[in-house]
Amino acid sequence: MIRSVVRGTGAALPRRIMKNADFEGMVETSDEWIAQRTGIRQRHIAADDETTASLGEAAARAALADAGLTPDDIDLIVLATSTPNNTFPATAVEIQNRLGMQHGFAFDLQAVCSGFVYAVTTADLYIRGGLAKRVLVIGSETFSRILDWSDRSTCVLFGDGAGAVVLEAGEGAGKIADRGVLAASLRSDGAHREKLFVDGGPSTTGTVGHLRMEGREVFKHAVGMITDVIETTFSAAGITADDLDWFVPHQANKRIIDASAKKLGIAEQKVVVTVDLHGNTSAASVPLALSVAVADGRIKKGDLVLLEAMGGGFTWGAVLVRW
């Protein structure tokens, strides 16, 4: 059977680093308050010349270099983002042009913080369906553009960045030992829209709007929803938490990560945490964490890796990959 195998990973971060202490003169907060409640120590903030497209291009080029491939080898680009450069065309098409690709196809996918998990699952279906052999899957965000910098409950949480992977069609025996995407579970529930949303848009206000969040409500639902899709994914693959080598969750809040891992019985030493370095980068969160763990040698060929995310909508999902 066809499996979607990870060939390369890459990341890109804005030049500017904003530490927790930098907020102390802006809103009523402190480094200690932010770190204790979220685990965040710093985040990267995009300059005027750094956009979702430019960061996505840089991450894509890094992933291609890691895979030993060029843009000519790619059939499809799937970009997960909630902060596109323009309402249209898709920012994926702009990245395609920046890479010099005049073949194949490209599109954006919007599932907020779950976007990369949704995008990997989507790319896997295109590969297994025979419509693409190699896919660039990118998560790129500039959430700093939609933050209300006077709202201390949200402005301290988010950062900008991009991460990417190259998926390639490979052969598998239909076993858990196969390399590639092995199982996935995706969910959404629009009844929770007002718990995490942006208060603007082309069809409503004609403006970009700002991010709004009911933090306690999001936290209350997060752990249960996350464990639900992960247990479904485990069941589909016929494994347990003990079989995992690495858990790469969405980097939104250290307390959510810890509570989810504990409820699932995933050992702390198997959890990849980068929220302290990047903050919540939405759809870029999981691929950025992946890139760090691959670069420092933790994630190696043959490892069983679980990806997970939850975002506005609510959307949530999990993907199991044999590296």
C-alpha positions as CSV (number, residue, x, y, z in Angstrom):
1,M,0.0,0.0,0.0
2,I,1.0,3.6,-0.5
3,R,2.3,5.5,2.6
4,S,3.1,9.2,2.9
5,V,6.6,9.3,4.3
6,V,8.3,12.4,5.8
7,R,11.4,13.2,3.7
8,G,12.4,16.5,5.3
9,T,11.6,19.2,7.8
10,G,12.2,22.9,8.0
11,A,11.5,26.0,10.0
12,A,11.6,29.8,9.8
13,L,11.3,32.4,12.6
14,P,11.1,36.2,12.5
15,R,14.3,38.1,13.5
16,R,12.7,39.9,16.5
17,I,12.4,38.0,19.8
18,M,10.0,39.5,22.3
19,K,10.5,38.3,25.9
20,N,7.9,38.2,28.6
21,A,9.5,41.2,30.4
22,D,8.9,43.3,27.2
23,F,5.2,43.3,28.0
24,E,5.6,44.8,31.4
25,G,5.4,48.3,30.1
26,M,2.5,47.6,27.8
27,V,-0.1,45.7,29.8
28,E,-0.5,44.7,33.5
29,T,1.6,41.5,33.6
30,S,5.0,40.1,34.4
31,D,7.5,37.5,33.3
32,E,6.6,35.4,36.3
33,W,2.8,35.7,35.7
34,I,3.1,34.6,32.0
35,A,5.6,31.8,32.6
36,Q,3.7,30.2,35.5
37,R,0.4,30.2,33.7
38,T,1.5,29.3,30.2
39,G,5.1,28.1,30.2
40,I,6.0,30.8,27.6
41,R,9.3,32.7,28.0
42,Q,9.6,34.4,24.6
43,R,8.1,34.5,21.1
44,H,9.1,35.8,17.7
45,I,7.3,38.8,16.2
46,A,7.3,39.5,12.5
47,A,8.7,42.8,11.1
48,D,6.9,44.7,8.3
49,D,9.0,42.8,5.7
50,E,8.2,39.4,7.2
51,T,4.9,37.9,6.2
52,T,3.1,34.5,6.2
53,A,4.3,34.0,2.6
54,S,8.0,34.9,3.3
55,L,8.2,32.8,6.4
56,G,6.4,29.9,4.7
57,E,8.8,30.1,1.7
58,A,11.8,30.1,4.0
59,A,10.5,27.0,6.0
60,A,9.7,25.3,2.7
61,R,13.2,25.9,1.3
62,A,14.7,24.5,4.5
63,A,12.5,21.4,4.3
64,L,13.4,20.8,0.7
65,A,17.1,21.2,1.5
66,D,16.7,18.7,4.3
67,A,15.0,16.3,1.9
68,G,17.6,16.8,-0.8
69,L,14.9,17.9,-3.2
70,T,14.1,21.0,-5.2
71,P,10.8,22.8,-6.0
72,D,10.7,20.9,-9.3
73,D,10.2,17.7,-7.3
74,I,7.0,19.0,-5.6
75,D,3.5,18.3,-7.0
76,L,1.4,20.1,-4.4
77,I,1.7,22.7,-1.7
78,V,-0.8,22.7,1.2
79,L,-0.5,25.7,3.4
80,A,-2.2,25.8,6.8
81,T,-2.7,29.4,8.0
82,S,-5.3,31.7,9.6
83,T,-3.3,34.8,8.7
84,P,-3.0,34.8,4.9
85,N,-1.2,37.6,3.0
86,N,-4.4,38.5,1.2
87,T,-8.1,37.4,1.3
88,F,-7.3,35.9,-2.1
89,P,-5.4,34.5,-3.8
90,A,-4.3,31.7,-1.5
91,T,-1.0,32.4,0.1
92,A,0.1,28.9,-0.9
93,V,0.0,30.2,-4.5
94,E,2.3,33.1,-3.6
95,I,4.7,30.6,-1.9
96,Q,4.5,28.5,-5.1
97,N,5.5,31.5,-7.1
98,R,8.3,32.5,-4.7
99,L,9.7,29.0,-5.1
100,G,9.7,29.3,-8.8
101,M,7.1,26.5,-9.3
102,Q,5.1,26.8,-12.5
103,H,3.6,23.3,-12.3
104,G,1.5,21.4,-9.8
105,F,-1.1,23.0,-7.6
106,A,-1.4,24.8,-4.3
107,F,-4.0,25.9,-1.8
108,D,-4.6,27.2,1.7
109,L,-6.3,25.2,4.5
110,Q,-7.9,27.0,7.4
111,A,-8.4,25.1,10.7
112,V,-6.7,27.6,13.0
113,C,-4.2,25.9,15.4
114,S,-5.3,22.4,14.1
115,G,-4.3,23.5,10.6
116,F,-1.1,21.6,10.2
117,V,-2.6,18.3,11.5
118,Y,-5.5,18.8,9.1
119,A,-3.0,19.6,6.3
120,V,-0.9,16.5,6.8
121,T,-4.0,14.4,6.8
122,T,-5.2,16.1,3.6
123,A,-1.8,15.7,1.9
124,D,-1.8,12.0,2.8
125,L,-5.1,11.5,1.1
126,Y,-3.8,13.2,-2.1
127,I,-0.7,11.0,-2.1
128,R,-2.7,7.8,-1.4
129,G,-5.2,8.9,-4.1
130,G,-2.5,9.2,-6.7
131,L,-2.9,12.9,-7.3
132,A,0.5,13.8,-5.9
133,K,3.8,12.1,-5.3
134,R,5.5,14.7,-3.2
135,V,3.7,17.4,-1.1
136,L,5.1,20.4,0.7
137,V,3.0,20.8,3.9
138,I,3.5,24.2,5.5
139,G,2.2,25.8,8.7
140,S,2.9,29.6,8.6
141,E,1.4,32.3,10.8
142,T,1.8,36.0,11.6
143,F,-0.7,36.1,14.5
144,S,0.9,39.4,15.8
145,R,-1.1,41.1,13.0
146,I,-4.4,40.1,14.6
147,L,-3.6,40.6,18.3
148,D,-5.2,43.3,20.4
149,W,-2.0,44.5,22.1
150,S,-4.0,46.0,25.0
151,D,-5.6,42.7,25.9
152,R,-3.2,41.0,28.3
153,S,-5.1,37.7,28.2
154,T,-4.2,37.1,24.6
155,C,-1.3,39.3,23.4
156,V,1.2,37.5,25.6
157,L,0.3,34.1,24.3
158,F,1.0,34.2,20.5
159,G,4.0,34.4,18.2
160,D,4.9,34.2,14.6
161,G,6.7,31.6,12.6
162,A,6.6,28.8,10.0
163,G,7.4,25.1,9.8
164,A,7.2,22.7,6.9
165,V,7.6,19.0,6.0
166,V,8.0,17.2,2.7
167,L,5.8,14.1,2.3
168,E,6.6,11.6,-0.4
169,A,4.8,8.5,-1.6
170,G,6.4,5.3,-0.4
171,E,5.5,1.6,-0.1
172,G,4.2,-0.1,3.0
173,A,2.9,-3.5,4.0
174,G,-0.1,-2.1,5.8
175,K,1.6,-2.8,9.2
176,I,2.4,-0.5,12.2
177,A,6.1,-0.9,11.3
178,D,5.5,0.9,8.0
179,R,7.2,4.4,7.6
180,G,4.8,7.3,7.0
181,V,1.4,8.4,8.1
182,L,-0.3,5.5,9.8
183,A,-3.6,6.8,11.3
184,A,-5.4,10.1,11.9
185,S,-8.6,11.4,13.6
186,L,-10.1,14.9,12.9
187,R,-13.0,16.6,14.6
188,S,-14.7,20.0,14.8
189,D,-17.7,21.5,16.6
190,G,-18.9,25.0,15.6
191,A,-21.0,25.4,18.8
192,H,-17.8,26.6,20.5
193,R,-17.1,29.4,17.9
194,E,-17.3,32.3,20.4
195,K,-14.8,30.8,22.8
196,L,-11.9,31.5,20.4
197,F,-12.4,33.6,17.3
198,V,-11.4,36.8,15.4
199,D,-14.0,39.6,15.5
200,G,-13.7,40.6,11.9
201,G,-13.8,39.3,8.3
202,P,-14.6,40.3,4.7
203,S,-18.2,39.2,4.8
204,T,-19.1,40.6,8.2
205,T,-17.2,43.7,9.3
206,G,-15.0,44.3,6.2
207,T,-12.0,44.4,8.5
208,V,-9.3,42.0,9.7
209,G,-10.4,42.1,13.3
210,H,-8.7,41.0,16.5
211,L,-8.3,37.6,18.2
212,R,-10.7,37.1,21.1
213,M,-10.6,34.2,23.5
214,E,-12.3,32.8,26.6
215,G,-9.2,31.3,28.1
216,R,-10.8,29.3,30.9
217,E,-13.4,27.8,28.5
218,V,-10.7,26.8,26.0
219,F,-8.7,25.1,28.8
220,K,-11.8,23.4,30.1
221,H,-12.5,21.7,26.8
222,A,-9.0,21.2,25.5
223,V,-7.8,18.2,27.5
224,G,-10.9,16.1,26.9
225,M,-11.1,16.9,23.2
226,I,-7.4,16.2,22.7
227,T,-7.5,12.8,24.5
228,D,-10.6,11.8,22.5
229,V,-9.0,12.1,19.1
230,I,-5.7,10.6,20.3
231,E,-7.5,7.5,21.8
232,T,-9.4,7.2,18.5
233,T,-6.1,7.3,16.6
234,F,-4.5,4.8,18.9
235,S,-7.4,2.4,18.4
236,A,-7.2,2.8,14.6
237,A,-3.5,1.9,14.7
238,G,-3.8,-0.8,17.3
239,I,-1.3,0.8,19.7
240,T,-1.1,2.3,23.2
241,A,0.7,5.3,24.6
242,D,3.5,2.9,25.6
243,D,4.3,2.3,22.0
244,L,5.0,6.0,21.2
245,D,8.5,7.3,21.0
246,W,7.5,11.0,20.8
247,F,4.4,13.1,21.4
248,V,4.5,16.4,19.6
249,P,1.5,18.5,20.7
250,H,0.3,21.9,19.7
251,Q,2.3,24.4,21.7
252,A,-0.4,26.6,23.2
253,N,0.0,26.2,27.0
254,K,2.4,24.0,29.0
255,R,-0.4,23.2,31.5
256,I,-2.6,21.8,28.7
257,I,0.3,19.8,27.3
258,D,1.2,18.3,30.7
259,A,-2.5,17.5,31.6
260,S,-3.1,15.8,28.2
261,A,0.1,13.7,28.4
262,K,-0.8,12.7,32.0
263,K,-4.3,11.7,31.1
264,L,-3.1,9.6,28.2
265,G,-0.3,8.0,30.2
266,I,2.4,9.4,28.0
267,A,5.8,9.7,29.8
268,E,7.0,13.2,30.3
269,Q,10.4,12.4,28.7
270,K,8.5,11.6,25.4
271,V,6.8,15.0,25.1
272,V,8.4,17.6,22.8
273,V,7.9,21.1,24.3
274,T,8.8,24.3,22.6
275,V,6.1,26.7,23.9
276,D,8.8,28.4,26.0
277,L,10.7,29.4,22.9
278,H,7.9,30.2,20.4
279,G,4.7,30.8,22.3
280,N,1.5,29.8,20.4
281,T,2.2,30.0,16.7
282,S,-1.1,28.4,15.7
283,A,-0.7,26.2,12.6
284,A,3.1,26.7,12.7
285,S,3.3,25.3,16.2
286,V,3.5,21.5,15.5
287,P,5.9,21.7,12.5
288,L,8.2,24.2,14.4
289,A,8.3,21.7,17.3
290,L,9.0,18.8,14.9
291,S,11.8,20.7,13.3
292,V,13.5,21.4,16.7
293,A,13.2,17.8,17.8
294,V,14.5,16.4,14.4
295,A,17.4,19.0,14.4
296,D,18.6,18.1,17.9
297,G,18.5,14.4,17.2
298,R,15.5,13.3,19.4
299,I,13.3,12.2,16.5
300,K,15.0,9.6,14.4
301,K,14.2,7.3,11.5
302,G,11.8,4.6,12.6
303,D,10.4,6.5,15.6
304,L,6.7,6.4,16.2
305,V,5.5,10.1,16.5
306,L,2.1,11.4,17.5
307,L,1.1,14.9,16.4
308,E,-1.9,16.7,18.0
309,A,-3.6,20.1,17.9
310,M,-6.7,22.0,18.9
311,G,-7.8,25.3,17.6
312,G,-10.6,27.8,17.2
313,G,-13.9,26.5,15.8
314,F,-13.3,24.3,17.8
315,T,-11.2,22.1,15.6
316,W,-9.0,19.3,16.9
317,G,-7.1,16.3,15.5
318,A,-4.3,13.8,15.8
319,V,-1.9,12.1,13.3
320,L,0.3,9.1,13.9
321,V,3.5,9.0,11.9
322,R,6.3,6.4,11.7
323,W,9.4,8.6,11.0
